[in-house]
């Protein structure tokens, strides 16, 4: 009874104790030699071994934990043991379990984070350490947007870990000003196309026309998504970045590309005796790596700084040039908001020249109208009016 009263009185400050246990061999109740501590923070009870048989060590640990709690720092043995590797594993497991399409990007980000924080405990990843990481990544030539994606991954890891990672540090994101302005003129794209491997040529031809994302929206197409009878190329709901389905009309050029690809696929199916469900493939197998072929073709064509995503910007610009309504174009390319679409609707020099020519025609027409001699109606009526007789 006295012991319970003592525990109740010290509940707010915590207590040190030696746990009781029953010896499995003798059945007798014994007292452990190791001292433990117990304390409460915001109504949550924490228990932790001092790993010592000396009561004074346990008292010092208890005071340390209480001072950490008073300062707002995370407490508990779980927090002490949680490392960066634990955070990384929690993050990657979440992405794999939910089949997130950005797993590849996050994995690359974790690799850079690991190089800096690999041996850190979670509670040692503080704001000043994060700032040091940012400085190092900038020295390595990483763009602000890239660093932000890496910091976002770390921030999410802390959120997924919850209480076991303690109080997460403050994340200060960098200002991004990396809106790319790359696009292809028709002759530039043809120059790159000439150097592409045969299995990649139709992939990028479709990307040039549709503006669809190469890895997630083009290379994933199966023949069930090509409707030659209805003249549509389809993306099912859930396959796109915004989770909405999408259809692109098979304009003659696109239809011709897909029909040729279908014929090549049939020839390969006959030769190998197996069904190939993929629209775009490498000897019947899904294409996983297109970067090597793309980068080499761009380099040989004289455009080494171009990326495949430039084709998305090019498609949007071509839709603008063709006069396709913005609402229809957004449905075709998959842009959910007009603000994002406008970032891709690049006004280049050619479009400005076309606009200038139209403006010049307007002003010439206005000048021609101004030069026309107009006879005032009233004066004309007075001259032609018959004279009244007396």
C-alpha positions as a Markdown table, in Angstrom:
| # | Residue | x | y | z |
|---|---|---|---|---|
| 1 | Unk | 0.0 | 0.0 | 0.0 |
| 2 | Unk | 2.8 | 2.3 | 1.0 |
| 3 | Unk | 4.6 | 1.6 | -2.3 |
| 4 | Unk | 1.6 | 2.5 | -4.4 |
| 5 | Unk | 1.1 | 5.7 | -2.4 |
| 6 | Unk | 4.8 | 6.6 | -3.0 |
| 7 | Unk | 4.4 | 5.9 | -6.8 |
| 8 | Unk | 1.3 | 8.1 | -6.9 |
| 9 | Unk | 3.1 | 11.0 | -5.2 |
| 10 | Unk | 6.1 | 10.8 | -7.5 |
| 11 | Unk | 4.1 | 10.3 | -10.7 |
| 12 | Unk | 4.5 | 13.8 | -11.9 |
| 13 | Unk | 8.3 | 13.7 | -11.4 |
| 14 | Unk | 8.9 | 10.1 | -12.3 |
| 15 | Unk | 10.5 | 7.3 | -10.3 |
| 16 | Unk | 13.3 | 4.8 | -10.3 |
| 17 | Unk | 12.6 | 1.2 | -9.5 |
| 18 | Unk | 13.8 | -2.3 | -9.8 |
| 19 | Unk | 11.3 | -4.5 | -11.6 |
| 20 | Unk | 9.9 | -7.6 | -10.0 |
| 21 | Unk | 9.7 | -10.9 | -11.9 |
| 22 | Unk | 8.9 | -14.5 | -11.3 |
| 23 | Unk | 11.8 | -17.0 | -11.7 |
| 24 | Unk | 10.6 | -19.6 | -14.2 |
| 25 | Unk | 12.7 | -22.3 | -12.5 |
| 26 | Unk | 11.8 | -21.8 | -8.9 |
| 27 | Unk | 8.6 | -19.9 | -9.2 |
| 28 | Unk | 9.8 | -17.4 | -6.7 |
| 29 | Unk | 9.2 | -13.7 | -7.0 |
| 30 | Unk | 12.5 | -11.8 | -7.4 |
| 31 | Unk | 13.8 | -8.3 | -7.8 |
| 32 | Unk | 15.9 | -7.4 | -10.9 |
| 33 | Unk | 19.3 | -6.0 | -10.3 |
| 34 | Unk | 19.0 | -3.4 | -13.0 |
| 35 | Unk | 17.3 | -0.1 | -12.1 |
| 36 | Unk | 14.6 | 1.4 | -14.4 |
| 37 | Unk | 13.0 | 4.8 | -14.7 |
| 38 | Unk | 9.4 | 5.8 | -15.3 |
| 39 | Unk | 8.1 | 9.2 | -16.0 |
| 40 | Unk | 5.1 | 10.9 | -17.8 |
| 41 | Unk | 5.2 | 13.5 | -20.6 |
| 42 | Unk | 1.8 | 15.1 | -21.6 |
| 43 | Unk | 0.0 | 12.1 | -20.1 |
| 44 | Unk | 2.1 | 9.5 | -21.9 |
| 45 | Unk | 4.0 | 7.0 | -19.7 |
| 46 | Unk | 7.7 | 6.2 | -20.6 |
| 47 | Unk | 9.7 | 3.4 | -19.1 |
| 48 | Unk | 13.4 | 2.9 | -19.8 |
| 49 | Unk | 16.2 | 0.8 | -18.4 |
| 50 | Unk | 19.2 | 2.6 | -17.0 |
| 51 | Unk | 21.3 | -0.4 | -17.9 |
| 52 | Unk | 23.0 | 0.0 | -14.5 |
| 53 | Unk | 22.7 | -1.7 | -11.1 |
| 54 | Unk | 23.6 | 1.6 | -9.4 |
| 55 | Unk | 20.5 | 3.5 | -8.3 |
| 56 | Unk | 22.4 | 6.8 | -8.7 |
| 57 | Unk | 22.8 | 6.2 | -12.5 |
| 58 | Unk | 19.1 | 5.7 | -12.8 |
| 59 | Unk | 18.4 | 8.9 | -10.9 |
| 60 | Unk | 20.7 | 10.8 | -13.2 |
| 61 | Unk | 19.1 | 9.3 | -16.3 |
| 62 | Unk | 15.6 | 10.3 | -14.9 |
| 63 | Unk | 16.7 | 13.9 | -14.3 |
| 64 | Unk | 18.2 | 14.0 | -17.8 |
| 65 | Unk | 14.9 | 12.8 | -19.4 |
| 66 | Unk | 12.8 | 15.2 | -17.3 |
| 67 | Unk | 15.0 | 18.1 | -18.3 |
| 68 | Unk | 14.7 | 17.1 | -22.0 |
| 69 | Unk | 10.9 | 16.9 | -21.7 |
| 70 | Unk | 10.9 | 20.4 | -20.0 |
| 71 | Unk | 12.9 | 21.8 | -22.9 |
| 72 | Unk | 10.4 | 20.3 | -25.4 |
| 73 | Unk | 12.9 | 17.8 | -26.7 |
| 74 | Unk | 11.8 | 14.2 | -27.7 |
| 75 | Unk | 12.2 | 11.6 | -24.9 |
| 76 | Unk | 12.2 | 7.9 | -24.6 |
| 77 | Unk | 14.5 | 5.0 | -25.4 |
| 78 | Unk | 12.8 | 4.5 | -28.8 |
| 79 | Unk | 13.8 | 8.0 | -29.8 |
| 80 | Unk | 17.4 | 7.4 | -28.6 |
| 81 | Unk | 17.6 | 4.3 | -30.8 |
| 82 | Unk | 16.0 | 5.5 | -34.0 |
| 83 | Unk | 18.5 | 6.2 | -36.7 |
| 84 | Unk | 18.5 | 7.7 | -40.1 |
| 85 | Unk | 18.5 | 4.2 | -41.6 |
| 86 | Unk | 15.3 | 3.5 | -39.7 |
| 87 | Unk | 13.7 | 6.6 | -41.2 |
| 88 | Unk | 14.9 | 5.6 | -44.7 |
| 89 | Unk | 13.5 | 2.1 | -44.4 |
| 90 | Unk | 10.1 | 3.4 | -43.1 |
| 91 | Unk | 10.0 | 5.8 | -46.1 |
| 92 | Unk | 10.9 | 3.3 | -48.8 |
| 93 | Unk | 8.6 | 0.7 | -47.3 |
| 94 | Unk | 5.7 | 3.1 | -47.5 |
| 95 | Unk | 6.5 | 3.9 | -51.2 |
| 96 | Unk | 6.8 | 0.2 | -52.1 |
| 97 | Unk | 3.7 | -0.8 | -50.2 |
| 98 | Unk | 1.6 | 1.9 | -51.8 |
| 99 | Unk | 3.2 | 1.4 | -55.3 |
| 100 | Unk | 4.0 | 5.1 | -55.6 |
| 101 | Unk | 5.3 | 6.0 | -59.1 |
| 102 | Unk | 7.9 | 8.3 | -57.6 |
| 103 | Unk | 9.7 | 5.4 | -55.8 |
| 104 | Unk | 12.7 | 5.7 | -58.2 |
| 105 | Unk | 13.1 | 9.4 | -57.5 |
| 106 | Unk | 12.8 | 9.0 | -53.8 |
| 107 | Unk | 15.3 | 6.1 | -53.8 |
| 108 | Unk | 17.8 | 8.4 | -55.5 |
| 109 | Unk | 17.1 | 11.1 | -53.0 |
| 110 | Unk | 17.6 | 8.7 | -50.0 |
| 111 | Unk | 21.0 | 7.8 | -51.5 |
| 112 | Unk | 22.2 | 11.4 | -51.3 |
| 113 | Unk | 20.7 | 11.8 | -47.8 |
| 114 | Unk | 22.4 | 8.7 | -46.6 |
| 115 | Unk | 25.8 | 10.0 | -47.7 |
| 116 | Unk | 25.4 | 12.8 | -45.3 |
| 117 | Unk | 23.1 | 11.5 | -42.5 |
| 118 | Unk | 24.0 | 7.8 | -42.7 |
| 119 | Unk | 25.5 | 7.4 | -39.2 |
| 120 | Unk | 23.1 | 9.9 | -37.5 |
| 121 | Unk | 20.4 | 9.2 | -34.9 |
| 122 | Unk | 17.1 | 10.8 | -35.8 |
| 123 | Unk | 17.3 | 13.2 | -32.9 |
| 124 | Unk | 20.7 | 14.5 | -34.2 |
| 125 | Unk | 19.2 | 15.6 | -37.5 |
| 126 | Unk | 18.6 | 19.2 | -36.5 |
| 127 | Unk | 17.9 | 22.3 | -38.5 |
| 128 | Unk | 21.6 | 23.3 | -38.5 |
| 129 | Unk | 22.6 | 19.8 | -39.8 |
| 130 | Unk | 20.0 | 20.1 | -42.5 |
| 131 | Unk | 21.4 | 23.5 | -43.5 |
| 132 | Unk | 24.8 | 21.9 | -43.7 |
| 133 | Unk | 23.4 | 19.3 | -46.0 |
| 134 | Unk | 21.9 | 21.9 | -48.3 |
| 135 | Unk | 25.3 | 23.7 | -48.5 |
| 136 | Unk | 27.0 | 20.4 | -49.4 |
| 137 | Unk | 24.5 | 19.6 | -52.1 |
| 138 | Unk | 24.8 | 23.0 | -53.6 |
| 139 | Unk | 28.5 | 22.6 | -53.7 |
| 140 | Unk | 28.0 | 19.3 | -55.6 |
| 141 | Unk | 26.0 | 21.3 | -58.2 |
| 142 | Unk | 22.4 | 20.1 | -57.2 |
| 143 | Unk | 19.6 | 22.4 | -58.2 |
| 144 | Unk | 17.3 | 23.9 | -55.6 |
| 145 | Unk | 14.4 | 21.8 | -56.9 |
| 146 | Unk | 16.4 | 18.6 | -56.5 |
| 147 | Unk | 17.4 | 19.5 | -52.9 |
| 148 | Unk | 13.8 | 20.4 | -52.1 |
| 149 | Unk | 12.7 | 16.9 | -53.3 |
| 150 | Unk | 15.3 | 15.3 | -51.1 |
| 151 | Unk | 14.3 | 17.4 | -48.0 |
| 152 | Unk | 10.6 | 16.6 | -48.7 |
| 153 | Unk | 11.5 | 12.9 | -48.6 |
| 154 | Unk | 13.3 | 13.3 | -45.2 |
| 155 | Unk | 10.4 | 15.3 | -43.9 |
| 156 | Unk | 7.9 | 12.6 | -44.9 |
| 157 | Unk | 10.2 | 10.0 | -43.2 |
| 158 | Unk | 9.9 | 11.9 | -39.9 |
| 159 | Unk | 6.2 | 12.1 | -40.3 |
| 160 | Unk | 5.8 | 8.4 | -41.0 |
| 161 | Unk | 8.0 | 7.5 | -38.1 |
| 162 | Unk | 5.9 | 9.5 | -35.7 |
| 163 | Unk | 6.7 | 9.5 | -32.0 |
| 164 | Unk | 9.6 | 7.1 | -32.3 |
| 165 | Unk | 11.6 | 9.7 | -34.2 |
| 166 | Unk | 10.9 | 12.5 | -31.7 |
| 167 | Unk | 10.1 | 16.0 | -32.6 |
| 168 | Unk | 11.0 | 16.6 | -36.3 |
| 169 | Unk | 13.3 | 19.4 | -37.2 |
| 170 | Unk | 12.2 | 22.5 | -39.0 |
| 171 | Unk | 12.5 | 22.2 | -42.8 |
| 172 | Unk | 13.2 | 25.4 | -44.7 |
| 173 | Unk | 12.6 | 24.8 | -48.4 |
| 174 | Unk | 14.7 | 26.6 | -51.0 |
| 175 | Unk | 13.2 | 29.0 | -53.5 |
| 176 | Unk | 12.9 | 27.3 | -56.9 |
| 177 | Unk | 13.4 | 29.1 | -60.2 |
| 178 | Unk | 14.0 | 26.2 | -62.4 |
| 179 | Unk | 11.2 | 26.4 | -64.9 |
| 180 | Unk | 12.7 | 24.9 | -68.0 |
| 181 | Unk | 12.1 | 26.5 | -71.4 |
| 182 | Unk | 13.4 | 23.7 | -73.6 |
| 183 | Unk | 11.4 | 22.6 | -76.6 |
| 184 | Unk | 12.0 | 21.2 | -80.1 |
| 185 | Unk | 11.4 | 22.6 | -83.5 |
| 186 | Unk | 10.4 | 20.0 | -86.0 |
| 187 | Unk | 13.8 | 19.8 | -87.7 |
| 188 | Unk | 15.5 | 19.5 | -84.3 |
| 189 | Unk | 13.3 | 16.6 | -83.3 |
| 190 | Unk | 13.9 | 14.9 | -86.6 |
| 191 | Unk | 17.7 | 15.2 | -86.1 |
| 192 | Unk | 17.4 | 13.5 | -82.7 |
| 193 | Unk | 15.0 | 10.9 | -84.0 |
| 194 | Unk | 17.6 | 9.9 | -86.7 |
| 195 | Unk | 20.1 | 8.8 | -83.9 |
| 196 | Unk | 17.6 | 6.9 | -81.7 |
| 197 | Unk | 17.6 | 3.1 | -81.6 |
| 198 | Unk | 14.7 | 1.6 | -83.6 |
| 199 | Unk | 12.7 | 0.5 | -80.6 |
| 200 | Unk | 12.8 | 4.0 | -79.1 |
| 201 | Unk | 11.8 | 5.9 | -82.3 |
| 202 | Unk | 8.1 | 5.3 | -82.0 |
| 203 | Unk | 8.1 | 6.0 | -78.3 |
| 204 | Unk | 9.4 | 9.5 | -78.8 |
| 205 | Unk | 7.3 | 10.2 | -81.9 |
| 206 | Unk | 4.3 | 9.5 | -79.7 |
| 207 | Unk | 5.7 | 11.7 | -77.0 |
| 208 | Unk | 6.3 | 14.5 | -79.5 |
| 209 | Unk | 2.7 | 14.5 | -80.7 |
| 210 | Unk | 0.8 | 13.8 | -77.4 |
| 211 | Unk | 3.0 | 15.4 | -74.8 |
| 212 | Unk | 2.4 | 12.4 | -72.5 |
| 213 | Unk | 5.0 | 11.4 | -69.9 |
| 214 | Unk | 7.4 | 8.8 | -71.4 |
| 215 | Unk | 8.1 | 6.5 | -68.4 |
| 216 | Unk | 4.6 | 6.4 | -66.8 |
| 217 | Unk | 2.2 | 7.1 | -69.6 |
| 218 | Unk | 3.7 | 5.9 | -72.9 |
| 219 | Unk | 6.0 | 3.0 | -72.0 |
| 220 | Unk | 3.2 | 1.5 | -69.9 |
| 221 | Unk | 0.7 | 1.3 | -72.8 |
| 222 | Unk | -0.6 | -2.1 | -73.8 |
| 223 | Unk | -2.5 | -2.9 | -77.0 |
| 224 | Unk | -5.8 | -2.9 | -75.1 |
| 225 | Unk | -5.3 | 0.9 | -74.7 |
| 226 | Unk | -5.1 | 1.5 | -78.4 |
| 227 | Unk | -8.6 | 1.8 | -80.0 |
| 228 | Unk | -8.0 | 1.8 | -83.8 |
| 229 | Unk | -11.7 | 1.5 | -84.5 |
| 230 | Unk | -12.7 | 4.4 | -82.3 |
| 231 | Unk | -9.4 | 6.3 | -83.0 |
| 232 | Unk | -8.2 | 6.8 | -79.4 |
| 233 | Unk | -5.1 | 6.2 | -77.4 |
| 234 | Unk | -6.2 | 5.8 | -73.8 |
| 235 | Unk | -4.9 | 6.1 | -70.2 |
| 236 | Unk | -7.1 | 4.5 | -67.6 |
| 237 | Unk | -8.1 | 6.2 | -64.3 |
| 238 | Unk | -5.4 | 5.7 | -61.7 |
| 239 | Unk | -2.6 | 5.5 | -64.3 |
| 240 | Unk | -1.9 | 9.2 | -64.5 |
| 241 | Unk | -0.3 | 11.6 | -62.2 |
| 242 | Unk | -3.6 | 13.3 | -61.3 |
| 243 | Unk | -5.4 | 9.8 | -61.1 |
| 244 | Unk | -7.8 | 10.8 | -64.0 |
| 245 | Unk | -8.2 | 8.9 | -67.2 |
| 246 | Unk | -7.3 | 10.5 | -70.5 |
| 247 | Unk | -7.8 | 10.0 | -74.2 |
| 248 | Unk | -5.8 | 11.3 | -77.2 |
| 249 | Unk | -7.3 | 11.2 | -80.7 |
| 250 | Unk | -5.4 | 9.2 | -83.2 |
| 251 | Unk | -4.6 | 11.9 | -85.7 |
| 252 | Unk | -3.3 | 10.5 | -89.0 |
| 253 | Unk | 0.4 | 10.7 | -88.1 |
| 254 | Unk | -0.2 | 9.1 | -84.7 |
| 255 | Unk | -2.3 | 6.4 | -86.2 |
| 256 | Unk | 0.3 | 5.6 | -88.8 |
| 257 | Unk | 3.0 | 5.3 | -86.1 |
| 258 | Unk | 0.9 | 3.0 | -84.0 |
| 259 | Unk | -0.2 | 0.8 | -87.0 |
| 260 | Unk | 3.4 | 0.4 | -88.0 |
| 261 | Unk | 4.3 | -0.6 | -84.4 |
| 262 | Unk | 1.5 | -3.0 | -84.4 |
| 263 | Unk | 2.7 | -4.7 | -87.5 |
| 264 | Unk | 6.3 | -5.0 | -86.1 |
| 265 | Unk | 4.9 | -6.5 | -83.0 |
| 266 | Unk | 2.9 | -9.1 | -84.9 |
| 267 | Unk | 5.9 | -10.1 | -86.9 |
| 268 | Unk | 7.9 | -10.6 | -83.7 |
| 269 | Unk | 5.0 | -12.6 | -82.2 |
| 270 | Unk | 4.9 | -14.9 | -85.2 |
| 271 | Unk | 8.7 | -15.4 | -85.0 |
| 272 | Unk | 8.8 | -16.1 | -81.3 |
| 273 | Unk | 5.5 | -17.8 | -80.8 |
| 274 | Unk | 4.4 | -15.6 | -77.9 |
| 275 | Unk | 2.0 | -12.8 | -77.2 |
| 276 | Unk | 3.4 | -9.4 | -76.6 |
| 277 | Unk | 1.0 | -7.1 | -74.8 |
| 278 | Unk | 3.2 | -4.0 | -74.8 |
| 279 | Unk | 2.8 | -1.4 | -77.5 |
| 280 | Unk | 6.4 | -0.3 | -77.1 |
| 281 | Unk | 9.0 | -3.0 | -76.2 |
| 282 | Unk | 12.5 | -4.2 | -76.7 |
| 283 | Unk | 12.4 | -7.6 | -78.3 |
| 284 | Unk | 9.1 | -8.3 | -76.6 |
| 285 | Unk | 10.1 | -7.1 | -73.2 |
| 286 | Unk | 9.0 | -3.8 | -71.5 |
| 287 | Unk | 11.4 | -0.9 | -72.0 |
| 288 | Unk | 12.9 | 0.1 | -68.6 |
| 289 | Unk | 15.8 | 2.2 | -69.6 |
| 290 | Unk | 15.5 | 4.8 | -72.3 |
| 291 | Unk | 17.8 | 7.4 | -70.9 |
| 292 | Unk | 21.0 | 6.0 | -72.4 |
| 293 | Unk | 19.6 | 5.9 | -75.9 |
| 294 | Unk | 17.9 | 9.3 | -75.6 |
| 295 | Unk | 21.0 | 11.1 | -74.2 |
| 296 | Unk | 23.3 | 9.6 | -76.9 |
| 297 | Unk | 20.9 | 10.7 | -79.7 |
| 298 | Unk | 20.6 | 14.2 | -78.3 |
| 299 | Unk | 24.4 | 14.4 | -78.1 |
| 300 | Unk | 25.0 | 13.2 | -81.6 |
| 301 | Unk | 22.3 | 15.6 | -82.9 |
| 302 | Unk | 24.0 | 18.5 | -81.3 |
| 303 | Unk | 21.5 | 19.1 | -78.4 |
| 304 | Unk | 23.2 | 17.5 | -75.4 |
| 305 | Unk | 21.3 | 19.5 | -72.8 |
| 306 | Unk | 17.8 | 18.4 | -73.9 |
| 307 | Unk | 15.6 | 16.1 | -71.8 |
| 308 | Unk | 12.7 | 13.9 | -72.7 |
| 309 | Unk | 10.3 | 16.1 | -70.8 |
| 310 | Unk | 11.0 | 18.9 | -73.3 |
| 311 | Unk | 8.7 | 16.9 | -75.6 |
| 312 | Unk | 5.8 | 17.6 | -73.3 |
| 313 | Unk | 6.5 | 21.4 | -73.5 |
| 314 | Unk | 6.8 | 21.0 | -77.3 |
| 315 | Unk | 3.4 | 19.3 | -77.6 |
| 316 | Unk | 1.7 | 22.0 | -75.6 |
| 317 | Unk | 3.3 | 24.7 | -77.7 |
| 318 | Unk | 2.2 | 22.9 | -80.9 |
| 319 | Unk | -1.3 | 22.7 | -79.6 |
| 320 | Unk | -1.2 | 26.5 | -78.9 |
| 321 | Unk | 0.1 | 27.1 | -82.4 |
| 322 | Unk | -2.5 | 25.0 | -83.9 |
| 323 | Unk | -5.2 | 27.0 | -82.2 |
| 324 | Unk | -6.6 | 24.1 | -80.2 |
| 325 | Unk | -8.8 | 25.5 | -77.4 |
| 326 | Unk | -7.0 | 25.5 | -74.0 |
| 327 | Unk | -9.6 | 23.4 | -72.3 |
| 328 | Unk | -9.4 | 20.7 | -74.9 |
| 329 | Unk | -5.6 | 20.8 | -75.0 |
| 330 | Unk | -5.4 | 20.4 | -71.2 |
| 331 | Unk | -7.6 | 17.3 | -71.4 |
| 332 | Unk | -5.4 | 15.8 | -74.1 |
| 333 | Unk | -2.1 | 16.4 | -72.3 |
| 334 | Unk | -3.3 | 15.8 | -68.8 |
| 335 | Unk | -2.8 | 19.2 | -67.2 |
| 336 | Unk | -5.3 | 19.6 | -64.4 |
| 337 | Unk | -4.8 | 23.3 | -63.7 |
| 338 | Unk | -4.4 | 26.1 | -66.2 |
| 339 | Unk | -1.5 | 27.7 | -64.1 |
| 340 | Unk | 0.6 | 24.6 | -64.7 |
| 341 | Unk | -0.4 | 24.4 | -68.4 |
| 342 | Unk | 0.6 | 28.0 | -68.9 |
| 343 | Unk | 4.1 | 27.1 | -67.7 |
| 344 | Unk | 4.3 | 24.7 | -70.6 |
| 345 | Unk | 2.6 | 27.0 | -73.2 |
| 346 | Unk | 5.9 | 28.6 | -74.0 |
| 347 | Unk | 5.9 | 31.7 | -76.3 |
| 348 | Unk | 9.0 | 31.3 | -78.4 |
| 349 | Unk | 10.5 | 33.6 | -81.0 |
| 350 | Unk | 8.7 | 31.9 | -83.9 |
| 351 | Unk | 5.3 | 32.5 | -82.2 |
| 352 | Unk | 6.2 | 36.1 | -81.4 |
| 353 | Unk | 7.2 | 36.6 | -85.1 |
| 354 | Unk | 3.8 | 35.2 | -86.2 |
| 355 | Unk | 2.0 | 37.5 | -83.8 |
| 356 | Unk | 4.0 | 40.5 | -85.1 |
| 357 | Unk | 3.1 | 39.6 | -88.7 |
| 358 | Unk | -0.6 | 39.5 | -87.7 |
| 359 | Unk | -0.3 | 42.8 | -85.9 |
| 360 | Unk | 1.5 | 44.4 | -88.9 |
| 361 | Unk | -1.4 | 43.3 | -91.2 |
| 362 | Unk | -3.9 | 44.8 | -88.8 |
| 363 | Unk | -2.1 | 48.2 | -88.7 |
| 364 | Unk | -1.7 | 48.2 | -92.6 |
| 365 | Unk | -5.4 | 47.6 | -93.0 |
| 366 | Unk | -6.2 | 50.4 | -90.5 |
| 367 | Unk | -4.0 | 52.8 | -92.4 |
| 368 | Unk | -5.7 | 51.8 | -95.7 |
| 369 | Unk | -9.1 | 52.5 | -94.3 |
| 370 | Unk | -7.9 | 55.9 | -93.0 |
| 371 | Unk | -6.7 | 56.9 | -96.4 |
| 372 | Unk | -10.0 | 56.3 | -98.1 |
| 373 | Unk | -11.7 | 59.6 | -99.2 |
| 374 | Unk | -15.1 | 59.9 | -97.7 |
| 375 | Unk | -17.7 | 62.4 | -99.0 |
| 376 | Unk | -19.9 | 63.9 | -96.2 |
| 377 | Unk | -23.5 | 62.8 | -96.7 |
| 378 | Unk | -24.9 | 66.2 | -95.8 |
| 379 | Unk | -22.9 | 68.2 | -98.3 |
| 380 | Unk | -23.7 | 65.6 | -101.0 |
| 381 | Unk | -27.5 | 65.9 | -100.2 |
| 382 | Unk | -27.4 | 69.7 | -100.4 |
| 383 | Unk | -25.7 | 69.6 | -103.9 |
| 384 | Unk | -28.1 | 67.0 | -105.3 |
| 385 | Unk | -31.3 | 68.3 | -103.8 |
| 386 | Unk | -33.8 | 69.8 | -106.3 |
| 387 | Unk | -34.5 | 73.6 | -106.1 |
| 388 | Unk | -37.9 | 74.6 | -104.8 |
| 389 | Unk | -40.0 | 76.8 | -107.2 |
| 390 | Unk | -41.9 | 79.8 | -106.0 |
